[in-house]
Structure formats: C-alpha cells, structure tokens
Amino acid sequence: MRDEAEIREQYEFLAEELDSEEMRHESVRQLFTHYKRALGWVLEEEHI
C-alpha cells in the first residue's frame, strides 16, 4: 500500500502533466484525467 505522500506526489505530477502543452492528444488526456480522478478518490477516502 502506498502512503499518502506518494499518492499526493503522483496527483500533483498528473495535474502538471495535464496542463502541459505536450498533452494535446485527446485519448492521452482522457487517460490521465481518469487516473487523476481515481487518485483524488483515494485521497478523499483516506480522510473519511
């Protein structure tokens, strides 16, 4: 199981990648968006 700091680091990385100019291909953007959303849910559940 990964710790919260590692998950947060991945979430921040994905947020930056999604904002990058290189992420123009729509299917890649969708994949990263879904992964980012899943990480967000994990972080929310940790705080419930």
N, C-alpha and C positions, 0 to 999 in steps of 0.2 A: 504494500500500500504506500502510495506516495504521500509525503507530508504537504501541508497547506502552502508552505513557501515555494515548493517546487511547482505545485499546480498554479499558484499565482504568477510565478515567473513565466510559465508556458502561456497563460492567459494574456499577460502583457505583451509577450512576443507576438502572439497571434494578432492582437489588436494593432500593433505596429505594422505587421505584415499586410493586414487588410487595408491599411491606409496608404501603403506604398504604391507608387506609380507602376511598379512591375506586376501588380496583381490585377491585370486587366482582363484576363481570360475568365469568362463567366463561370464555368464549371469549377475552376480552381477557387474562385471567390466563394461559391456556394459551399464547397467542401470545408474551407477554413471557417466560414460562418457557422456551419453546423457544429464543427469541433469546438469553436469558441463558446457557442451556446451551451454545449454539453459540459465544458469546464466550468462555466458560470453556475450551472445547476449543482455541480459537485460542491463548489464553494458555498452556495446557499445552504445546502443540506448540512454542511459541517457546522453551521451557525444556528441551526434549529434546535 
